[in-house]
Amino acid sequence: MLAPMHGITLRLWRNAMAEFFPMPDLAVAPFIPTFAGTKVKQRLLQDVDLSVEQRISVIPQVLGKNPDELRVLLRAFRAMGHRRADLNAGCPWPMVTKKGRGAGLPRTPDVLRRMLEVGCEEMPNGFSVKLRLGYDRPDELLRLLPILNELPLCEVTIHARTAKQMYEGKVLLNEFSEALAGCRHPVVYNGDIFTVEDFIRLRNRFATVTRWMLGRGILCDPFLIGDIRAGCRQPRDPVTLTRFLSAYLERCSQEQCGERPVLGRMKELWTYLRYSVPQGEQLWKSIRLCRTLDEYRRLLGLC
Ligand SMILES: Cc1cc2nc3c(=O)[nH]c(=O)nc-3n(C[C@H](O)[C@H](O)[C@H](O)COP(=O)(O)O)c2cc1C
């Protein structure tokens, strides 16, 4: 089982997680938008910098619609030592899609094709794409499969919803099944894996899926990958969770200046953790009110 994590996972969170929990084999880093010009700002590349601690392998991901701009970023990745990169053609946010990027990109199949061609040229055997089943309708991807199938992509990740659905409503498994059958590349399934039972149900149904991408599930429940690897729910040790929270706080405090941004990071994580931790909702209400890191530490009993 190989389970890349999604873009919202940051390096500090990944590294703190990897100290205490079983982890997926890969992480896809948050998308890096393309830009005009040829000079790449180092700040953009921080999360995929291989010269700093990366406790699990990380794949850089690009968001854009300009093939020349894509080339610039992919060359920067290669210069850093990356041999894999992913194109985001699935981000559903209207401010992205209305510019023809993310899930808006497949709406212009010629531009999508050109982007994929450039990707495959610059990252031979190492370029992949992440898409949805469609923009408005879940059969739209089927019409794009001939384009994907004729290029040497290394894999295709499919989030089993349309862009219009954002992250809501049910995942469309019948439509995913059709896309899976028509795609000649290794397919990564993505969408709504929140428990080991979800994973087992999907794995039993889609035997030809080669990898499984988890997003919110692992943010909500840090023990989830351990459950999946074991094949059943494992006991939750609260001490492990506390140690992880301390380590994450420590890592963020070391790398980020200022108490407010660090506290913001902690609260961001709790918007997910509250769903899996005992009395999570109650705890979340108190965490929201914390104004200092000391208050946060005291509340959670962190050292
Ligand atoms: C706040 C947020 C940021 C995201 N950023 C990215 C990203 O940078 N790249 C990407 O491919 N997916 C991104 N995603 C989508 C996730 O990778 C994933 O496709 C989505 O959460 C659905 O999977 P899940 O049901 O397992 O959570 C993001 C999702 C959210 C909610």
The ligand as a Gaussian input file, in Angstrom:
#p B3LYP/6-31G(d) Opt

LIG

0 1
 C       -7.433000      23.146000       2.518000
 C       -7.114000      22.141000       1.447000
 C       -5.945000      22.306000       0.676000
 C       -5.636000      21.397000      -0.329000
 N       -4.489000      21.563000      -1.064000
 C       -4.207000      20.685000      -2.046000
 C       -3.032000      20.822000      -2.857000
 O       -2.211000      21.746000      -2.681000
 N       -2.828000      19.903000      -3.825000
 C       -3.676000      18.840000      -4.016000
 O       -3.450000      18.019000      -4.901000
 N       -4.769000      18.684000      -3.272000
 C       -5.049000      19.570000      -2.306000
 N       -6.178000      19.392000      -1.550000
 C       -7.072000      18.260000      -1.853000
 C       -6.650000      16.987000      -1.126000
 O       -5.425000      16.546000      -1.641000
 C       -7.653000      15.878000      -1.369000
 O       -7.803000      15.690000      -2.751000
 C       -8.988000      16.209000      -0.739000
 O       -8.836000      16.593000       0.615000
 C       -9.914000      15.015000      -0.856000
 O       -9.353000      13.885000      -0.237000
 P       -9.891000      13.413000       1.207000
 O      -11.336000      13.119000       1.037000
 O       -9.038000      12.208000       1.541000
 O       -9.665000      14.572000       2.131000
 C       -6.501000      20.295000      -0.557000
 C       -7.640000      20.119000       0.234000
 C       -7.962000      21.027000       1.214000
 C       -9.227000      20.798000       2.025000

